[in-house]
């Protein structure tokens, strides 16, 4: 079944069987088209797509600053669509059963401590090309506060290691220069020793992080999966995605006194209001510090 066919059939189902309004149908179809674009870009299938894939899709929407209310609607759209294709016997299981809608109030993002990041890195097997690459990826995500799509699209022509910067191509092809740590530079160079021995597929020659077996750029799903595996191996119970390292980057900078405008620039946020979520985290951190260390709170 082609994407156009499934979209047309689903639209008829919403109109004739569910009796939804035109505006609601249009919103559901817009959300479906976003999902289909994701499915195509990640070379997935509606028949086999998993809950973890849908979580990565939603993570990308969260990254685009979609409000909790809009996120809730998208999740409702997904649940409705997958309910339809299971009823239509296109697939047997429903991958949206475990998806939860976000609360519409302020939701602080998950943040890792420095110790937790070190724990995740400590379980990586550095004797393999994949392990060396994955260590460099996590170090770069955290060192530079990158979105996963910015990381997977990183090119050799974006690396200015002598100056200590990388060029990041963000949303709308907007470019920014981000400082990179000496540790991240060293880990990328360790990976490049392996990469030089890999047969690279045409069109991927300038991509920094590639699959050793396939010789082409990584998908966001691949990064999502190995981070989840390392997090579980490290015994960390938090829901950790590639985006959590970006949150941790910003939070740790703010905790240590970095100016919020500088953090805004590093993250590539157009609006300061997007960056201000981290001030809420900072206030939580400050309160914890005061509770723990103020003499009036000591027992």
NUPA-529916 format. One record per atom (N, C-alpha, C): residue number from 0; x, y, z. Coordinates in steps of 0.02 Angstrom, whole numbers, plus 50000, padded with zeros to 5 digits. Layout:
residues N
 pos  east north    up
 NUM     X     Y     Z
...
END
This chain:
residues 299
 pos  east north    up
   0 50043 49940 50000
   0 50000 50000 50000
   0 50044 50062 50000
   1 50035 50106 49951
   1 50075 50167 49947
   1 50052 50216 50000
   2 50096 50265 50014
   2 50079 50316 50064
   2 50018 50357 50042
   3 50013 50368 49977
   3 49955 50406 49952
   3 49890 50366 49963
   4 49894 50301 49948
   4 49835 50259 49957
   4 49812 50257 50029
   5 49861 50248 50074
   5 49843 50242 50145
   5 49815 50309 50171
   6 49842 50364 50145
   6 49818 50430 50166
   6 49746 50441 50142
   7 49733 50423 50080
   7 49665 50432 50052
   7 49614 50388 50088
   8 49634 50326 50101
   8 49587 50279 50135
   8 49574 50302 50207
   9 49627 50327 50239
   9 49619 50350 50309
   9 49575 50412 50311
  10 49583 50456 50262
  10 49540 50516 50260
  10 49466 50496 50253
  11 49452 50448 50209
  11 49383 50425 50201
  11 49356 50394 50265
  12 49399 50356 50299
  12 49380 50325 50363
  12 49361 50378 50415
  13 49402 50430 50420
  13 49388 50484 50468
  13 49322 50520 50452
  14 49310 50529 50388
  14 49250 50565 50367
  14 49187 50522 50373
  15 49189 50462 50344
  15 49128 50421 50338
  15 49113 50379 50399
  16 49166 50352 50431
  16 49154 50308 50488
  16 49159 50343 50555
  17 49203 50392 50559
  17 49211 50427 50623
  17 49171 50492 50625
  18 49152 50518 50566
  18 49111 50578 50562
  18 49144 50640 50591
  19 49210 50645 50583
  19 49247 50703 50611
  19 49238 50764 50568
  20 49249 50823 50597
  20 49244 50886 50560
  20 49302 50892 50511
  21 49293 50936 50462
  21 49345 50946 50412
  21 49410 50970 50444
  22 49405 51017 50492
  22 49465 51043 50525
  22 49503 50989 50562
  23 49466 50946 50597
  23 49498 50891 50634
  23 49531 50842 50586
  24 49495 50825 50532
  24 49524 50780 50482
  24 49587 50809 50452
  25 49585 50873 50434
  25 49643 50906 50405
  25 49703 50903 50453
  26 49690 50914 50518
  26 49744 50912 50568
  26 49774 50842 50573
  27 49730 50791 50573
  27 49753 50721 50577
  27 49794 50702 50515
  28 49773 50726 50457
  28 49809 50709 50395
  28 49876 50745 50394
  29 49879 50807 50419
  29 49943 50843 50423
  29 49992 50804 50467
  30 49967 50780 50523
  30 50010 50742 50568
  30 50032 50677 50535
  31 49987 50644 50500
  31 50004 50582 50465
  31 50059 50594 50413
  32 50054 50649 50376
  32 50104 50664 50325
  32 50173 50675 50356
  33 50174 50705 50416
  33 50238 50713 50451
  33 50267 50644 50468
  34 50224 50599 50491
  34 50247 50531 50508
  34 50272 50496 50445
  35 50235 50501 50390
  35 50255 50467 50328
  35 50321 50494 50302
  36 50333 50559 50309
  36 50397 50588 50289
  36 50453 50559 50331
  37 50441 50551 50396
  37 50490 50522 50442
  37 50504 50449 50423
  38 50450 50412 50410
  38 50456 50341 50391
  38 50499 50334 50328
  39 50487 50378 50280
  39 50525 50375 50218
  39 50598 50393 50228
  40 50610 50447 50266
  40 50679 50470 50276
  40 50721 50420 50315
  41 50688 50382 50361
  41 50724 50333 50401
  41 50721 50263 50373
  42 50691 50257 50313
  42 50685 50192 50279
  42 50650 50140 50323
  43 50595 50161 50353
  43 50554 50117 50395
  43 50492 50096 50356
  44 50449 50057 50390
  44 50387 50034 50359
  44 50331 50041 50410
  45 50272 50061 50386
  45 50214 50065 50431
  45 50197 49997 50460
  46 50215 49945 50424
  46 50198 49877 50446
  46 50242 49853 50504
  47 50302 49881 50508
  47 50350 49856 50558
  47 50375 49910 50605
  48 50353 49972 50597
  48 50377 50026 50640
  48 50362 50010 50713
  49 50410 50025 50758
  49 50403 50007 50829
  49 50390 50069 50871
  50 50371 50056 50934
  50 50359 50111 50981
  50 50419 50156 50987
  51 50479 50126 50991
  51 50540 50166 50998
  51 50551 50211 50937
  52 50531 50188 50878
  52 50536 50230 50818
  52 50489 50290 50824
  53 50428 50277 50849
  53 50380 50332 50857
  53 50404 50381 50910
  54 50437 50356 50962
  54 50465 50400 51013
  54 50518 50446 50983
  55 50557 50418 50937
  55 50608 50459 50904
  55 50576 50511 50859
  56 50522 50492 50825
  56 50484 50539 50784
  56 50458 50596 50827
  57 50429 50579 50884
  57 50402 50630 50929
  57 50458 50673 50959
  58 50515 50643 50970
  58 50573 50680 50996
  58 50594 50735 50947
  59 50590 50718 50882
  59 50606 50768 50830
  59 50557 50825 50831
  60 50493 50810 50843
  60 50442 50863 50847
  60 50453 50906 50909
  61 50471 50874 50965
  61 50486 50911 51026
  61 50544 50959 51013
  62 50593 50934 50975
  62 50652 50974 50958
  62 50633 51036 50918
  63 50577 51033 50882
  63 50555 51090 50842
  63 50511 51137 50882
  64 50513 51129 50948
  64 50478 51174 50995
  64 50402 51169 50991
  65 50377 51110 50973
  65 50304 51100 50972
  65 50279 51102 51044
  66 50224 51136 51055
  66 50197 51144 51123
  66 50170 51077 51148
  67 50166 51069 51215
  67 50137 51007 51242
  67 50067 50994 51216
  68 50027 51047 51207
  68 49959 51038 51181
  68 49961 51009 51110
  69 50005 51037 51069
  69 50011 51012 51000
  69 50039 50941 50999
  70 50087 50927 51045
  70 50114 50859 51049
  70 50059 50809 51067
  71 50015 50830 51113
  71 49959 50786 51132
  71 49915 50771 51073
  72 49903 50822 51030
  72 49861 50811 50971
  72 49895 50763 50922
  73 49961 50771 50913
  73 49997 50726 50868
  73 49993 50654 50893
  74 50001 50645 50958
  74 49997 50577 50986
  74 49926 50549 50976
  75 49876 50591 50985
  75 49807 50569 50971
  75 49799 50549 50899
  76 49830 50587 50854
  76 49828 50571 50782
  76 49860 50504 50769
  77 49918 50492 50800
  77 49954 50429 50790
  77 49912 50370 50815
  78 49882 50379 50875
  78 49842 50325 50903
  78 49782 50309 50858
  79 49751 50363 50832
  79 49694 50354 50787
  79 49714 50317 50723
  80 49771 50338 50694
  80 49793 50308 50632
  80 49811 50235 50640
  81 49849 50219 50692
  81 49869 50149 50701
  81 49811 50105 50723
  82 49762 50134 50758
  82 49701 50097 50773
  82 49666 50078 50707
  83 49666 50127 50661
  83 49634 50115 50596
  83 49669 50060 50557
  84 49736 50062 50553
  84 49770 50011 50511
  84 49771 49942 50544
  85 49761 49939 50611
  85 49752 49873 50641
  85 49682 49846 50628
  86 49632 49891 50630
  86 49564 49871 50613
  86 49560 49849 50540
  87 49600 49882 50498
  87 49602 49866 50427
  87 49645 49805 50413
  88 49672 49776 50468
  88 49713 49715 50464
  88 49777 49725 50422
  89 49801 49788 50420
  89 49864 49801 50386
  89 49922 49779 50430
  90 49912 49783 50497
  90 49960 49755 50544
  90 49922 49730 50605
  91 49953 49683 50643
  91 49918 49651 50698
  91 49923 49690 50763
  92 49982 49717 50777
  92 49993 49752 50841
  92 49988 49827 50832
  93 49980 49863 50887
  93 49974 49936 50885
  93 50033 49966 50924
  94 50082 49995 50888
  94 50142 50022 50922
  94 50129 50084 50964
  95 50068 50112 50961
  95 50053 50173 51000
  95 50024 50157 51069
  96 50015 50093 51084
  96 49984 50075 51148
  96 50023 50102 51208
  97 50089 50105 51201
  97 50131 50126 51257
  97 50150 50200 51255
  98 50125 50236 51204
  98 50141 50308 51201
  98 50098 50346 51251
  99 50130 50393 51286
  99 50094 50434 51334
  99 50092 50506 51311
 100 50036 50539 51321
 100 50030 50609 51303
 100 50064 50652 51356
 101 50098 50706 51336
 101 50130 50750 51385
 101 50079 50789 51424
 102 50096 50807 51485
 102 50053 50852 51523
 102 50057 50921 51492
 103 50001 50957 51493
 103 50001 51022 51459
 103 50033 51077 51500
 104 50051 51063 51562
 104 50088 51112 51601
 104 50162 51112 51583
 105 50202 51149 51621
 105 50273 51153 51608
 105 50305 51085 51622
 106 50341 51057 51574
 106 50374 50993 51583
 106 50449 51004 51575
 107 50485 50994 51629
 107 50557 51004 51626
 107 50589 50944 51591
 108 50636 50956 51546
 108 50667 50900 51511
 108 50711 50858 51556
 109 50722 50795 51537
 109 50767 50750 51574
 109 50838 50776 51567
 110 50874 50776 51622
 110 50944 50798 51622
 110 50986 50746 51657
 111 51045 50732 51630
 111 51092 50686 51661
 111 51144 50724 51701
 112 51166 50695 51756
 112 51222 50723 51793
 112 51286 50705 51756
 113 51341 50739 51774
 113 51406 50723 51743
 113 51424 50651 51759
 114 51408 50629 51819
 114 51424 50560 51839
 114 51385 50510 51797
 115 51322 50525 51782
 115 51282 50480 51741
 115 51308 50477 51669
 116 51330 50534 51643
 116 51359 50534 51575
 116 51422 50492 51574
 117 51464 50500 51626
 117 51525 50459 51630
 117 51509 50385 51635
 118 51455 50368 51671
 118 51434 50298 51677
 118 51414 50269 51610
 119 51377 50309 51570
 119 51356 50286 51504
 119 51418 50275 51459
 120 51465 50322 51461
 120 51525 50315 51420
 120 51568 50256 51442
 121 51566 50239 51506
 121 51609 50186 51533
 121 51590 50117 51509
 122 51528 50107 51485
 122 51507 50040 51463
 122 51520 50028 51389
 123 51546 50078 51354
 123 51558 50072 51282
 123 51623 50033 51269
 124 51620 49985 51225
 124 51678 49944 51206
 124 51719 49983 51154
 125 51776 50010 51176
 125 51817 50050 51131
 125 51864 50009 51087
 126 51858 49942 51091
 126 51900 49900 51049
 126 51870 49889 50980
 127 51809 49915 50969
 127 51774 49905 50905
 127 51765 49972 50870
 128 51759 49971 50803
 128 51745 50033 50766
 128 51680 50066 50789
 129 51627 50025 50799
 129 51563 50054 50820
 129 51568 50086 50888
 130 51603 50053 50935
 130 51610 50081 51001
 130 51649 50146 51002
 131 51703 50148 50963
 131 51743 50209 50958
 131 51702 50266 50928
 132 51664 50250 50876
 132 51620 50300 50844
 132 51566 50323 50893
 133 51535 50277 50927
 133 51479 50294 50972
 133 51503 50337 51031
 134 51562 50322 51056
 134 51591 50363 51110
 134 51600 50435 51085
 135 51628 50441 51024
 135 51639 50508 50995
 135 51573 50544 50984
 136 51521 50508 50964
 136 51455 50538 50952
 136 51427 50566 51017
 137 51427 50525 51070
 137 51398 50548 51134
 137 51439 50606 51161
 138 51505 50602 51157
 138 51547 50656 51181
 138 51533 50721 51142
 139 51521 50715 51078
 139 51507 50774 51036
 139 51438 50802 51050
 140 51388 50758 51058
 140 51321 50781 51076
 140 51323 50823 51140
 141 51359 50797 51189
 141 51361 50831 51254
 141 51408 50892 51253
 142 51465 50886 51219
 142 51513 50941 51217
 142 51487 51002 51180
 143 51446 50989 51128
 143 51424 51044 51084
 143 51349 51059 51087
 144 51311 51018 51123
 144 51239 51030 51129
 144 51202 51023 51063
 145 51221 50973 51023
 145 51192 50966 50956
 145 51125 50930 50957
 146 51082 50946 50910
 146 51025 50904 50894
 146 51052 50842 50858
 147 51017 50786 50863
 147 51042 50725 50833
 147 51047 50732 50756
 148 51000 50769 50726
 148 51004 50779 50653
 148 51065 50820 50634
 149 51086 50866 50677
 149 51146 50906 50665
 149 51208 50862 50670
 150 51206 50815 50716
 150 51262 50769 50726
 150 51270 50721 50667
 151 51214 50690 50646
 151 51219 50642 50590
 151 51237 50676 50525
 152 51224 50742 50520
 152 51240 50779 50458
 152 51308 50813 50460
 153 51346 50802 50514
 153 51411 50836 50521
 153 51460 50813 50467
 154 51493 50861 50436
 154 51539 50847 50381
 154 51611 50867 50398
 155 51658 50838 50361
 155 51728 50857 50372
 155 51738 50932 50360
 156 51700 50959 50312
 156 51707 51030 50296
 156 51679 51074 50352
 157 51648 51043 50403
 157 51621 51081 50460
 157 51669 51081 50520
 158 51724 51044 50514
 158 51770 51036 50570
 158 51827 51087 50566
 159 51833 51128 50618
 159 51888 51176 50623
 159 51925 51163 50689
 160 51957 51104 50691
 160 51987 51081 50753
 160 52045 51126 50776
 161 52082 51153 50729
 161 52139 51197 50748
 161 52114 51258 50786
 162 52054 51282 50767
 162 52025 51340 50801
 162 51981 51320 50860
 163 51965 51254 50866
 163 51924 51231 50921
 163 51849 51241 50911
 164 51827 51241 50848
 164 51756 51251 50832
 164 51732 51199 50782
 165 51666 51190 50781
 165 51634 51155 50725
 165 51578 51200 50699
 166 51565 51192 50635
 166 51509 51228 50604
 166 51449 51182 50604
 167 51394 51207 50629
 167 51333 51167 50635
 167 51279 51195 50589
 168 51249 51151 50549
 168 51195 51172 50505
 168 51130 51150 50538
 169 51092 51200 50564
 169 51032 51186 50602
 169 50969 51191 50560
 170 50914 51205 50594
 170 50849 51210 50560
 170 50849 51267 50510
 171 50816 51255 50454
 171 50813 51306 50402
 171 50880 51320 50372
 172 50926 51271 50377
 172 50995 51277 50351
 172 51033 51336 50381
 173 51012 51357 50440
 173 51049 51411 50475
 173 51112 51383 50505
 174 51167 51420 50496
 174 51232 51396 50519
 174 51254 51433 50582
 175 51289 51397 50626
 175 51318 51429 50685
 175 51385 51394 50700
 176 51429 51431 50732
 176 51493 51403 50754
 176 51488 51386 50827
 177 51507 51325 50845
 177 51502 51302 50914
 177 51571 51279 50937
 178 51593 51300 50996
 178 51657 51275 51023
 178 51652 51200 51036
 179 51707 51164 51025
 179 51709 51093 51039
 179 51767 51078 51086
 180 51755 51034 51134
 180 51806 51020 51185
 180 51864 50980 51156
 181 51921 50985 51190
 181 51980 50945 51169
 181 51966 50871 51174
 182 51926 50851 51225
 182 51909 50780 51233
 182 51869 50755 51172
 183 51818 50795 51151
 183 51778 50775 51093
 183 51820 50772 51030
 184 51865 50820 51022
 184 51910 50819 50964
 184 51951 50755 50963
 185 51979 50737 51021
 185 52020 50676 51025
 185 51979 50614 51008
 186 51917 50611 51034
 186 51875 50552 51022
 186 51854 50548 50948
 187 51842 50605 50917
 187 51826 50604 50845
 187 51887 50580 50806
 188 51946 50604 50824
 188 52007 50583 50789
 188 52019 50508 50798
 189 52003 50481 50858
 189 52009 50408 50868
 189 51964 50371 50819
 190 51903 50396 50811
 190 51855 50366 50764
 190 51880 50372 50692
 191 51910 50428 50675
 191 51932 50439 50606
 191 51987 50390 50586
 192 52025 50365 50635
 192 52075 50313 50620
 192 52041 50251 50593
 193 51984 50233 50622
 193 51945 50176 50597
 193 51911 50194 50531
 194 51883 50254 50529
 194 51844 50274 50470
 194 51886 50271 50406
 195 51951 50286 50412
 195 51995 50288 50353
 195 52002 50220 50320
 196 51982 50167 50356
 196 51988 50099 50329
 196 51922 50073 50301
 197 51870 50115 50303
 197 51803 50094 50282
 197 51791 50113 50209
 198 51757 50069 50172
 198 51736 50086 50104
 198 51673 50128 50109
 199 51678 50191 50087
 199 51623 50239 50095
 199 51580 50240 50031
 200 51514 50236 50041
 200 51468 50240 49984
 200 51470 50309 49953
 201 51460 50311 49887
 201 51460 50374 49851
 201 51409 50422 49880
 202 51430 50484 49888
 202 51386 50535 49916
 202 51394 50544 49991
 203 51432 50498 50022
 203 51442 50501 50095
 203 51515 50516 50113
 204 51555 50534 50063
 204 51626 50544 50075
 204 51642 50598 50126
 205 51600 50649 50131
 205 51613 50706 50176
 205 51580 50698 50244
 206 51541 50644 50254
 206 51506 50633 50317
 206 51554 50605 50370
 207 51555 50635 50428
 207 51602 50614 50481
 207 51582 50547 50511
 208 51520 50540 50532
 208 51498 50479 50566
 208 51459 50434 50518
 209 51489 50377 50501
 209 51458 50330 50454
 209 51454 50261 50485
 210 51416 50217 50454
 210 51413 50147 50475
 210 51474 50110 50448
 211 51512 50076 50491
 211 51570 50038 50467
 211 51552 49984 50416
 212 51491 49957 50423
 212 51470 49903 50378
 212 51440 49929 50313
 213 51401 49982 50319
 213 51365 50007 50260
 213 51401 50065 50226
 214 51446 50097 50261
 214 51484 50151 50231
 214 51443 50213 50214
 215 51388 50224 50251
 215 51347 50283 50237
 215 51325 50316 50302
 216 51296 50375 50295
 216 51277 50415 50354
 216 51229 50375 50399
 217 51232 50390 50463
 217 51188 50357 50512
 217 51119 50388 50511
 218 51070 50348 50528
 218 51002 50375 50539
 218 50996 50397 50611
 219 50948 50439 50625
 219 50936 50460 50694
 219 50915 50401 50737
 220 50880 50354 50707
 220 50857 50295 50743
 220 50916 50255 50770
 221 50968 50248 50730
 221 51028 50210 50751
 221 51058 50241 50814
 222 51064 50308 50814
 222 51092 50342 50872
 222 51046 50333 50932
 223 50982 50340 50921
 223 50932 50331 50974
 223 50939 50262 51006
 224 50947 50210 50965
 224 50949 50141 50990
 224 51011 50128 51031
 225 51070 50148 51006
 225 51130 50129 51044
 225 51135 50170 51109
 226 51109 50231 51109
 226 51108 50268 51172
 226 51063 50235 51223
 227 51007 50209 51200
 227 50961 50173 51245
 227 50995 50111 51274
 228 51031 50075 51232
 228 51065 50014 51254
 228 51119 50030 51306
 229 51159 50082 51293
 229 51212 50100 51341
 229 51182 50125 51407
 230 51127 50162 51402
 230 51095 50187 51463
 230 51071 50130 51507
 231 51041 50080 51477
 231 51018 50022 51515
 231 51077 49983 51544
 232 51131 49976 51504
 232 51190 49940 51527
 232 51223 49976 51587
 233 51217 50042 51588
 233 51246 50082 51642
 233 51201 50083 51704
 234 51142 50052 51699
 234 51096 50048 51756
 234 51060 50113 51771
 235 51054 50157 51721
 235 51020 50221 51730
 235 50946 50212 51711
 236 50902 50233 51755
 236 50830 50221 51746
 236 50795 50276 51708
 237 50828 50332 51695
 237 50796 50388 51659
 237 50785 50369 51586
 238 50735 50402 51555
 238 50723 50394 51484
 238 50772 50438 51446
 239 50824 50408 51420
 239 50879 50446 51389
 239 50877 50439 51314
 240 50872 50495 51279
 240 50875 50498 51206
 240 50934 50542 51188
 241 50952 50546 51123
 241 51007 50592 51104
 241 50995 50663 51128
 242 50931 50684 51130
 242 50915 50753 51148
 242 50931 50768 51221
 243 50934 50717 51263
 243 50949 50727 51334
 243 51019 50755 51344
 244 51066 50736 51299
 244 51134 50763 51305
 244 51135 50838 51289
 245 51091 50859 51244
 245 51084 50930 51228
 245 51056 50968 51289
 246 51005 50938 51321
 246 50977 50969 51381
 246 51030 50973 51436
 247 51070 50920 51443
 247 51120 50918 51495
 247 51175 50969 51482
 248 51195 50977 51419
 248 51243 51028 51399
 248 51221 51097 51422
 249 51159 51115 51406
 249 51134 51181 51422
 249 51127 51191 51498
 250 51102 51140 51532
 250 51090 51144 51604
 250 51156 51152 51642
 251 51206 51112 51622
 251 51270 51115 51657
 251 51305 51182 51645
 252 51298 51210 51585
 252 51326 51277 51572
 252 51293 51329 51617
 253 51227 51325 51622
 253 51190 51375 51662
 253 51207 51368 51736
 254 51212 51306 51759
 254 51229 51294 51829
 254 51297 51324 51847
 255 51341 51327 51799
 255 51409 51351 51811
 255 51418 51424 51791
 256 51362 51459 51780
 256 51366 51531 51773
 256 51368 51558 51702
 257 51358 51516 51651
 257 51358 51541 51582
 257 51298 51587 51570
 258 51308 51638 51529
 258 51255 51684 51512
 258 51203 51649 51468
 259 51139 51661 51483
 259 51086 51626 51446
 259 51086 51645 51372
 260 51109 51705 51355
 260 51113 51725 51285
 260 51166 51684 51248
 261 51220 51669 51283
 261 51273 51628 51254
 261 51246 51557 51241
 262 51208 51531 51290
 262 51179 51464 51282
 262 51129 51464 51224
 263 51090 51517 51218
 263 51043 51524 51162
 263 51080 51519 51095
 264 51137 51554 51091
 264 51177 51553 51030
 264 51205 51483 51015
 265 51230 51450 51067
 265 51259 51384 51058
 265 51207 51332 51036
 266 51146 51339 51063
 266 51093 51292 51046
 266 51059 51308 50979
 267 51069 51368 50954
 267 51037 51387 50891
 267 50964 51402 50899
 268 50943 51425 50959
 268 50873 51443 50970
 268 50860 51513 50941
 269 50806 51519 50903
 269 50788 51584 50876
 269 50764 51631 50931
 270 50725 51603 50978
 270 50694 51644 51030
 270 50724 51628 51098
 271 50736 51679 51138
 271 50763 51669 51204
 271 50714 51631 51248
 272 50649 51636 51233
 272 50598 51601 51273
 272 50608 51525 51269
 273 50634 51500 51213
 273 50647 51429 51207
 273 50703 51408 51254
 274 50753 51450 51260
 274 50811 51434 51303
 274 50793 51441 51377
 275 50743 51482 51392
 275 50727 51497 51462
 275 50701 51437 51501
 276 50684 51382 51466
 276 50664 51321 51501
 276 50719 51301 51549
 277 50782 51315 51531
 277 50838 51293 51573
 277 50846 51335 51636
 278 50816 51394 51637
 278 50819 51433 51699
 278 50775 51400 51752
 279 50723 51366 51730
 279 50681 51329 51778
 279 50720 51271 51809
 280 50759 51237 51766
 280 50801 51183 51792
 280 50852 51211 51840
 281 50881 51269 51822
 281 50932 51300 51863
 281 50904 51319 51932
 282 50843 51345 51932
 282 50812 51363 51996
 282 50802 51301 52040
 283 50782 51246 52008
 283 50774 51183 52045
 283 50840 51161 52075
 284 50893 51166 52034
 284 50960 51148 52057
 284 50982 51193 52116
 285 50970 51258 52109
 285 50990 51305 52161
 285 50952 51291 52226
 286 50888 51275 52221
 286 50849 51260 52280
 286 50877 51198 52315
 287 50894 51147 52275
 287 50922 51086 52304
 287 50987 51101 52340
 288 51029 51144 52309
 288 51092 51162 52339
 288 51082 51197 52406
 289 51033 51243 52408
 289 51019 51280 52469
 289 50992 51234 52524
 290 50945 51190 52505
 290 50917 51143 52553
 290 50972 51099 52583
 291 51018 51078 52541
 291 51070 51032 52564
 291 51125 51066 52605
 292 51140 51130 52588
 292 51200 51161 52617
 292 51187 51219 52665
 293 51127 51247 52664
 293 51114 51303 52709
 293 51113 51278 52782
 294 51147 51314 52828
 294 51152 51289 52897
 294 51085 51281 52931
 295 51034 51320 52912
 295 50968 51315 52944
 295 50932 51251 52923
 296 50955 51219 52868
 296 50922 51158 52844
 296 50958 51095 52866
 297 51013 51103 52900
 297 51051 51044 52922
 297 51022 51018 52987
 298 51015 50952 52991
 298 50988 50922 53052
 298 51045 50904 53100
END
